[in-house]
Each structure stands twice: as C-alpha cells, then as structure tokens.
Amino acid sequence: MRKYIEEPDAPRYTASKPRGRPTTGPWYEQIKAIIEADKTAPRKQRHTAKRIFERLAESGYEGSDRSVRQIVAEIKNKPAASACVPLLFDPGKDAQVDFGESYADIGGERIKLHGFEMRLNFSRKKFVMFFRSTEKESFLEGHVRAFQYFAGVVERLSYDNLSAAVAQVGKGKERSLTKEFKELKGYYAFKTNFCKPGLDGAHEKGGVENGVGFARRNWMVPVPQFDSIDELNAYVLTKCQADDTRTVEGQHQTIAEAFSVDQAHLLPLPARPFDPAVQQPASVDSYCTVALKCNHYSVPAQYVGKILTIRSYSNRVEITTGLEKIAEHQRSFGKDEYILRPEHYLDLLERRPNAVPYARPLIQYEWPPGYWDFYQKLVERFGPSQAGRDFISILRCHVKYGAAAVCVALEEANKLNAANANFIIAAIDRQRFQAIPAEPIDLSNHPELLTHSVEMLPKPSQYSALM
C-alpha cells in the first residue's frame, strides 16, 4: 500500500490467468448455452438469471444464485442488479387484472396465447389462465374462473382500458362499459378502477404487470409443450397453488398465510357462476352456416334462412333458437374457416347422393380408416347414386352408435365381401343385442310375476317346418 501512496503510477498487479471458479466454473458453458438458445425463443419468454439458477439447481448445482447472476451479467454484458418498492394493502379490498402474451407449443405447433391474471393486492395470491384471444369471452371467463378459485370476490378491481371492458374512455376516471362487462360487474357486485390511458397509467397496476412477467418467466420458460390448452392451464394452476408457499420480498407471511386473512374479507360468491357467453343474432345462409368472427359454423339444414342466436365462449360456440340449443362447435381462431358437422348435412345429401364424394362436410371430417374405402366398394357394386344413399345410412349409424360399432361391422362386411348398407345395419343391431345381459332375472323379490309365463309366437318349431 505504501508503494502506491508514494508512487501512484507504480505498476499494478496483473494475474497471469483468470481466477478460478471452482463452484460455477463447470456450469459456465451450460449457462452460456441456455442464453444462446434464448435467441430463438419469444422475447418475453427468455431465461432470467433466477430461472437459470433454478434449472441449474435441478441438475445438481450447489452454488449461490448471486454467482449465477454475475455470470449471466458477464455474458450479457449488463449489471446484475434490480430494485423494487414494497407496497401495503388492506385485505379483501383490491385486486388487479391484466392480460400478458406468451407462447406455447400446443399439439406440436407454436401459438401465441394470452394469459389472464387476477392478483389480490394484499396477499399477492394470483390466478392465471391462458386463452387464444383477449376478446370479451376470454375476459369474462377469466373473471368467473378466478372468483371460483379464490372462493370469493374482492371489493374493487383495477384495469387498464381493455376493449373487452371499456366501450369508450371519458374524462379522468369516466368510462363507458361494454354491455357484457356491466352484466358481470352487477352479477358479482364489485367496483372498478381504470388506469390512465397509455404509459402514464402503467404504474397504477404495477403489481399485476409484474405478476404477469413473473408467471411468464418462471412457468413458461423454456417454452412449454402440451397437447392442448386445457393441459397447459392445468399445469399453470398447479404452479399458482405451489406459489402459495412463497414469501414475497418485504413480507413476513407466505402467500398462503396472507390469503387466509384476505379470504375472510372477500365478498361471497353467488349461488351459480356467471355465464360468460357473448350473444349475437345470425342468419343461416344457403350453406347451412352462421358466421362469427370471419368463420362459419354449421347448423341443421332445416334452419336455412332463419335467424338464430350465437352464444360464443372462449373455447366453444353454441347456436340456439333462443329456447333450444341446436348445434355446438369448438371455436376456431383462424380466418375464413368452415367448421362443419357432417350430421347437419345427411338429410340434404340423401336427396343428392351423387354429391357425397365432393361434399365438404364429409371430406374435411376425419373419419376412421376404412370408411371411404368401403364407399368405393359400394360405388363399384351399385353405382354412385345408390352408393351415396347407402353410405349416408352408414354415416347415420356412425352418428347414432359410434365409430367402434361401425368399424367392427365394416371389418365383418369386408371379410364376407358383403358391401351394402343393410349388412352394416344388421351387424350393428347384432352387436347391440349381444351386449344385452343374458342372465336370468331373479324373481324372488317379485312373487307376483311367478304366476305368469311367456310364450314366443311364432314358435321356433314353426320356422323349422317352414324350412
């Protein structure tokens, strides 16, 4: 030290090689590989230093998260520091709602999803559910599911100016609400608070915005893979439940402990949950479909030209006469798609059997293997007209009795070279008869029936005589 006081420009010590990292050194390349792989991941679903630390810990890393943060900052060439301000809220009084974008691989296809989050301000307990859109149907259902999850309703909810809730932004806090959101608000009797439009209002609900980012960074990184959105939401719900054991920075209770206080102050739920459907009238066109959001959904042919009611949900579409449901479809989020149920067109095709091989409702439907092959055999034997009518009869059996029964009947018909609809119908009837239990009925508890006898007419002996 004296040398540098007396001579400030004295040469500094330079290590001949970088200081070793006995704990983090073996993990450096793995951290670097994770960061490199993030370059092809969605921007908001890339690993944070905390998430990298968690993944390393799962693989056996025993060092501190601070060391991982330093390496990550080194690789990314940015400081590894953050700060936050703790806030205090009264129990049961307030919650915040927002949507956040995320990506997931569903059925092998990467799709953009929108995570609905409701976060209780006092306990920090959250509910997260992913939807295909931020439209009214998803917005309404998110509330219904969240209230059921919390087993109660907070007094006031804070939002930004989502189009699903706000029809028009007025001066200050004045807002004109959408019809559906007013109905939801009245049903659950909560108050609303809307933030200032734009970036100026972002800090007014920073809790839920940070919560959306927390869920995305911790539960959606790396990009999750599931067969369906329902499976993804089941996974996310377990994460919400597991999050209850966490203690938020600046708090002295876990989320679960704080929620037990929160829940005692929540408003009670109504006897039945709110129906989160959005209704609109629609006219049935000549193709037996009604239009919703640039897509077409089929109804039975007898409703062509009539006005029906569409009840759309976040994942399905119901079509009613106002009193009776006549069709239901899985909702599509594509454009100019035709979602058609074959049974809606069978009556029409029976009158136009030559159209069977070109009918869109039949072609785009995924029939079990062997259906169209059997149709070709019918054509070879009877010609296209009779083959079309026979094939429609077989498809009616599919609708009524299911694919399993029809497939067994088709297999039997192919073995016997019996290509006709009557054979298929008889074979299915035989299956149904064989499925009826043949055990004798115990009449010990019904002595009044013991005095009766049953005789088959005509008798089997008469059939033998006829032969």
C-alpha positions in Angstrom: 0.0 0.0 0.0 2.9 2.4 0.9 4.3 1.9 -2.6 1.2 3.2 -4.2 0.9 6.2 -1.8 4.5 7.2 -2.6 4.3 6.4 -6.2 0.7 6.5 -7.6 1.8 5.4 -11.1 3.5 2.3 -9.9 2.7 -0.8 -12.0 -0.5 -2.7 -10.9 -0.6 -6.4 -10.1 -1.9 -8.4 -13.1 -2.9 -12.0 -12.6 -1.3 -14.4 -15.1 -4.6 -16.2 -15.6 -8.2 -15.6 -14.6 -9.1 -16.5 -11.0 -10.7 -20.0 -10.9 -14.4 -20.6 -10.2 -14.5 -24.0 -8.5 -18.3 -23.8 -8.0 -19.6 -22.1 -11.0 -16.8 -22.9 -13.5 -18.2 -26.3 -14.5 -21.6 -24.7 -15.2 -20.3 -21.7 -17.3 -20.8 -23.4 -20.6 -24.3 -24.6 -19.7 -25.3 -21.1 -18.7 -23.9 -19.8 -21.9 -25.8 -22.5 -23.9 -29.1 -21.5 -22.3 -28.5 -17.8 -23.1 -27.6 -18.7 -26.7 -30.7 -20.9 -27.1 -32.8 -17.9 -25.8 -32.0 -16.0 -29.0 -34.6 -18.1 -30.9 -37.2 -18.1 -28.0 -40.0 -15.5 -27.8 -38.6 -12.2 -26.5 -40.7 -12.2 -23.3 -40.0 -15.9 -22.6 -36.3 -15.9 -22.3 -34.4 -17.1 -19.2 -33.8 -14.7 -16.3 -30.8 -15.2 -14.1 -33.1 -16.5 -11.4 -34.7 -19.0 -13.8 -31.2 -20.2 -15.0 -30.2 -20.7 -11.3 -33.4 -22.8 -10.7 -32.6 -25.0 -13.7 -29.0 -25.5 -12.7 -30.1 -26.4 -9.1 -32.4 -29.1 -10.6 -29.3 -30.5 -12.3 -27.2 -30.5 -9.1 -25.7 -27.0 -8.9 -24.9 -26.2 -5.2 -23.6 -22.6 -5.5 -25.5 -19.3 -4.8 -27.8 -17.5 -7.1 -25.6 -14.4 -6.8 -22.8 -16.2 -8.6 -25.1 -17.2 -11.4 -26.4 -13.6 -11.7 -22.8 -12.4 -12.1 -22.0 -14.9 -14.8 -25.2 -14.1 -16.7 -24.4 -10.4 -16.4 -20.9 -11.1 -17.6 -22.2 -13.0 -20.7 -24.9 -10.4 -21.4 -22.6 -7.5 -20.6 -25.0 -5.7 -18.3 -25.2 -5.1 -14.5 -26.9 -7.8 -12.4 -28.9 -5.6 -10.1 -32.6 -4.8 -9.6 -34.8 -2.9 -7.1 -38.4 -2.9 -6.1 -40.7 -0.9 -3.8 -42.8 -2.9 -1.2 -46.5 -1.8 -1.0 -49.2 -2.3 1.6 -52.9 -3.0 1.0 -56.0 -3.8 3.1 -57.2 -7.4 2.9 -60.1 -8.2 0.6 -60.3 -4.7 -0.8 -58.4 -4.7 -4.1 -57.1 -6.8 -6.9 -55.7 -6.1 -10.3 -56.4 -7.7 -13.7 -54.4 -7.8 -16.9 -53.5 -9.9 -19.9 -50.0 -10.9 -20.9 -48.7 -12.5 -24.1 -46.9 -15.8 -24.0 -46.1 -18.6 -26.5 -46.5 -22.4 -26.0 -46.2 -25.4 -28.3 -49.7 -26.9 -28.4 -50.0 -30.1 -30.3 -46.6 -29.6 -31.9 -47.5 -26.0 -33.2 -46.1 -22.9 -31.6 -49.0 -20.5 -30.9 -49.4 -17.1 -29.2 -51.5 -17.2 -26.1 -52.9 -14.5 -23.8 -52.5 -15.1 -20.0 -55.4 -13.7 -18.0 -54.1 -12.9 -14.5 -56.0 -11.7 -11.4 -53.8 -10.8 -8.5 -55.0 -10.0 -5.0 -53.2 -6.9 -3.7 -53.0 -7.9 0.0 -51.9 -11.5 -0.2 -50.3 -11.4 -3.7 -52.2 -14.6 -4.5 -52.7 -15.0 -8.2 -54.9 -16.8 -10.7 -53.5 -17.3 -14.2 -55.3 -18.9 -17.2 -54.3 -18.9 -20.9 -56.7 -18.1 -23.8 -56.4 -17.8 -27.5 -57.5 -14.2 -27.5 -58.3 -11.2 -25.3 -61.8 -10.8 -26.5 -64.9 -10.5 -24.3 -65.5 -14.2 -24.0 -62.0 -14.8 -22.6 -62.2 -11.7 -20.4 -65.5 -12.8 -18.8 -64.5 -16.4 -18.3 -61.2 -15.4 -16.7 -63.1 -13.5 -14.0 -65.6 -16.3 -13.4 -62.7 -18.9 -13.0 -60.7 -16.5 -10.8 -63.6 -15.8 -8.4 -64.2 -19.6 -8.1 -60.5 -20.2 -7.5 -60.4 -17.5 -4.7 -63.9 -18.7 -3.4 -64.9 -15.0 -3.2 -64.9 -11.6 -4.8 -62.8 -8.5 -4.0 -64.5 -5.2 -3.4 -62.6 -3.4 -6.2 -60.8 -4.4 -9.4 -58.3 -2.3 -11.3 -57.8 -2.5 -15.0 -56.2 -0.7 -17.9 -58.6 0.3 -20.7 -59.2 -3.1 -22.3 -61.7 -3.1 -25.2 -63.4 -6.1 -23.6 -64.4 -3.9 -20.7 -64.4 -0.3 -21.9 -66.6 0.8 -24.8 -65.4 4.5 -24.5 -62.8 6.4 -22.5 -64.2 9.6 -20.9 -62.5 12.4 -19.0 -60.5 11.4 -15.9 -61.9 8.2 -14.5 -65.1 8.2 -16.5 -65.6 5.1 -18.6 -68.5 3.7 -20.7 -68.5 0.0 -20.1 -69.4 -2.8 -22.6 -72.8 -4.4 -22.0 -71.3 -7.8 -21.1 -68.9 -6.3 -18.6 -71.7 -4.3 -16.9 -73.6 -7.5 -16.5 -70.6 -9.3 -15.0 -69.9 -6.4 -12.6 -73.5 -6.2 -11.5 -73.7 -10.0 -11.0 -70.7 -10.1 -8.7 -71.2 -6.6 -7.2 -67.6 -5.4 -7.4 -66.4 -1.9 -8.1 -64.0 -0.9 -10.8 -61.0 1.4 -11.2 -59.5 2.2 -14.6 -55.9 3.4 -15.0 -54.9 6.5 -17.1 -54.6 5.6 -20.8 -51.1 4.9 -22.1 -47.8 4.6 -20.3 -48.8 7.2 -17.7 -51.1 4.7 -16.1 -48.9 1.7 -16.2 -47.6 2.2 -12.6 -51.2 2.2 -11.3 -51.3 -1.6 -11.5 -47.7 -2.5 -11.4 -48.4 -5.5 -9.2 -50.3 -7.5 -11.8 -47.9 -6.4 -14.6 -45.0 -7.7 -12.5 -47.1 -10.8 -11.7 -47.7 -11.5 -15.4 -44.0 -11.2 -16.1 -43.2 -13.5 -13.1 -45.6 -16.2 -14.3 -44.1 -16.0 -17.8 -40.5 -16.1 -16.7 -40.9 -18.8 -14.2 -43.7 -21.0 -15.6 -43.3 -20.5 -19.4 -39.6 -20.8 -19.7 -38.4 -22.7 -21.6 -41.4 -22.7 -24.0 -43.8 -25.4 -22.6 -45.1 -28.2 -24.7 -48.6 -29.7 -24.3 -51.2 -31.5 -26.3 -53.9 -28.9 -25.5 -54.5 -25.6 -23.9 -56.6 -27.3 -21.2 -53.4 -29.3 -20.3 -51.4 -26.1 -20.2 -53.9 -24.4 -17.9 -54.0 -27.5 -15.6 -50.2 -27.2 -15.3 -50.3 -23.4 -14.7 -53.0 -23.9 -12.0 -50.6 -26.3 -10.1 -48.0 -23.5 -10.3 -50.4 -21.0 -8.9 -51.1 -23.4 -6.0 -47.4 -24.1 -5.4 -46.7 -20.4 -5.4 -48.7 -20.1 -2.1 -45.6 -21.3 -0.2 -43.5 -18.3 -1.4 -42.9 -15.3 0.8 -42.9 -12.1 -1.3 -39.9 -9.8 -0.7 -40.7 -7.4 2.1 -43.4 -9.6 3.6 -43.3 -11.6 6.8 -46.0 -14.1 5.7 -46.2 -16.7 3.0 -48.8 -16.0 0.3 -51.0 -18.8 1.7 -50.9 -17.3 5.2 -51.7 -13.8 3.9 -54.5 -15.3 1.7 -56.2 -16.8 4.8 -56.6 -13.2 6.0 -57.6 -12.0 2.6 -60.3 -14.6 2.1 -62.1 -13.7 5.3 -62.8 -10.2 3.8 -63.9 -11.3 0.3 -67.5 -10.9 -0.9 -69.4 -14.2 -1.1 -70.0 -15.9 -4.4 -73.5 -16.1 -5.9 -75.3 -19.4 -5.9 -74.4 -20.0 -9.5 -71.4 -18.7 -11.5 -72.0 -16.1 -14.2 -72.5 -17.4 -17.7 -69.6 -15.9 -19.7 -71.3 -16.1 -23.1 -71.4 -13.3 -25.6 -74.7 -13.3 -27.6 -75.5 -12.1 -31.1 -78.1 -12.9 -33.7 -77.1 -14.5 -37.0 -78.9 -15.5 -40.2 -78.4 -19.0 -41.6 -77.0 -18.9 -45.2 -77.7 -21.4 -48.0 -74.7 -23.5 -47.0 -76.4 -24.2 -43.6 -73.9 -22.0 -41.7 -73.8 -18.9 -39.4 -70.9 -16.5 -39.4 -68.8 -15.5 -36.3 -65.6 -13.5 -36.5 -64.9 -14.4 -40.1 -65.6 -18.1 -39.6 -68.6 -20.3 -40.4 -70.3 -22.8 -38.2 -72.9 -25.4 -39.4 -76.5 -25.9 -38.3 -79.1 -28.5 -39.4 -80.4 -27.8 -42.9 -84.0 -27.1 -41.8 -82.8 -23.7 -40.3 -81.6 -22.2 -43.6 -82.9 -18.6 -43.9 -83.8 -18.3 -40.2 -82.4 -16.0 -37.6 -80.7 -17.9 -34.8 -78.7 -16.8 -31.7 -75.0 -17.4 -31.4 -73.6 -17.8 -27.8 -69.9 -17.7 -28.1 -67.5 -18.7 -25.3 -63.7 -18.6 -25.1 -63.4 -22.2 -26.5 -66.7 -23.2 -28.0 -69.7 -21.8 -29.9 -73.4 -22.7 -29.1 -76.1 -21.9 -31.6 -79.7 -21.8 -30.3 -83.2 -20.9 -31.4 -83.5 -18.8 -28.3 -85.0 -21.7 -26.4 -83.3 -24.8 -27.7 -79.6 -25.5 -28.4 -79.4 -26.9 -31.9 -75.6 -27.0 -32.5 -72.3 -26.8 -30.7 -68.8 -26.4 -32.1 -65.2 -26.0 -30.9 -64.4 -22.4 -31.6 -61.9 -21.5 -34.3 -59.5 -18.6 -34.2 -58.5 -18.8 -37.8 -60.0 -16.8 -40.7 -62.5 -17.9 -43.4 -62.7 -21.4 -41.9 -65.7 -23.7 -42.2 -66.4 -25.7 -39.0 -69.0 -28.2 -40.2 -70.6 -31.2 -38.6 -71.4 -34.0 -41.1 -74.8 -34.9 -39.4 -76.1 -31.4 -40.3 -75.9 -32.3 -44.0 -77.0 -36.0 -44.1 -80.7 -35.3 -44.9 -79.6 -33.0 -47.7 -77.0 -35.5 -49.1 -79.6 -38.3 -49.0 -81.5 -36.3 -51.6 -78.4 -35.6 -53.6 -76.3 -38.8 -53.2 -74.1 -38.1 -56.2 -72.6 -35.2 -54.2 -71.2 -37.4 -51.5 -67.6 -37.7 -52.7 -67.4 -33.9 -53.1 -69.3 -32.8 -50.0 -67.0 -30.5 -47.9 -68.6 -31.6 -44.6 -67.7 -35.2 -45.3 -64.3 -34.6 -46.9 -62.8 -32.4 -44.2 -64.1 -34.6 -41.3 -61.6 -37.2 -40.0 -63.5 -40.5 -40.4 -61.9 -43.7 -39.1 -59.8 -45.7 -41.5 -61.8 -47.8 -43.9 -64.9 -45.6 -44.3 -64.0 -44.2 -47.7 -62.6 -47.5 -48.9 -66.0 -49.1 -48.2 -67.7 -46.3 -50.1 -65.6 -47.1 -53.2 -66.7 -50.7 -52.9 -70.3 -49.5 -52.8 -69.7 -47.5 -56.0 -68.2 -50.4 -57.8 -71.1 -52.6 -56.8 -74.2 -50.3 -57.1 -73.0 -47.1 -58.9 -72.6 -43.6 -57.4 -76.2 -42.9 -56.7 -77.1 -46.0 -54.7 -73.6 -46.0 -53.1 -74.2 -42.4 -51.9 -77.5 -43.3 -50.2 -76.0 -46.5 -48.7 -73.0 -44.5 -47.4 -75.3 -41.9 -45.8 -77.1 -44.8 -44.0 -73.7 -46.0 -42.7 -72.8 -42.5 -41.5 -76.1 -42.2 -39.7 -75.1 -45.4 -37.8 -71.8 -43.6 -37.0 -73.6 -40.7 -35.5 -76.1 -42.8 -33.6 -74.0 -45.7 -32.4 -70.4 -44.5 -32.6 -67.3 -45.3 -34.6 -66.4 -48.5 -32.7 -69.6 -50.4 -33.7 -69.4 -49.2 -37.3 -65.7 -50.3 -37.7 -66.5 -53.8 -36.4 -69.4 -54.1 -38.8 -67.2 -52.8 -41.8 -64.5 -55.3 -40.9 -67.1 -58.2 -40.9 -68.6 -57.0 -44.2 -65.1 -56.8 -45.9 -64.3 -60.4 -44.8 -67.6 -61.7 -46.2 -67.5 -59.4 -49.3 -70.9 -58.0 -48.3 -70.7 -54.4 -49.5 -74.1 -53.0 -48.7 -75.7 -50.8 -46.0 -78.3 -53.3 -44.9 -75.5 -55.7 -43.8 -73.8 -53.0 -41.8 -77.1 -52.1 -40.1 -77.8 -55.7 -39.3 -74.3 -56.3 -37.9 -74.6 -53.3 -35.6 -78.0 -54.5 -34.4 -76.4 -57.9 -33.6 -73.7 -56.2 -31.6 -76.2 -54.3 -29.6 -78.3 -57.4 -29.0 -75.3 -59.4 -27.8 -74.4 -56.6 -25.4 -77.7 -57.1 -23.5 -77.1 -59.3 -20.4 -78.4 -62.8 -21.0 -78.5 -63.8 -17.3 -81.9 -64.9 -15.9 -83.8 -62.4 -13.9 -84.2 -63.1 -10.2 -87.9 -63.1 -9.4 -87.6 -63.9 -5.7 -88.4 -60.3 -4.8 -91.3 -60.2 -7.2 -93.6 -63.3 -6.4 -96.5 -61.8 -8.3 -94.6 -62.4 -11.6 -94.1 -66.2 -10.8 -97.7 -66.9 -11.9 -97.1 -65.5 -15.4 -95.5 -67.3 -18.3 -94.0 -66.1 -21.6 -94.6 -67.8 -24.9 -92.8 -67.0 -28.1 -95.0 -66.6 -31.1 -94.5 -67.8 -33.7 -92.7 -70.8 -32.1 -89.2 -71.8 -33.3 -90.6 -75.2 -34.4 -92.8 -73.3 -36.9 -89.8 -71.8 -38.6 -88.3 -75.3 -38.8 -91.4 -76.6 -40.5 -91.3 -73.7 -43.0 -87.7 -74.5 -43.9 
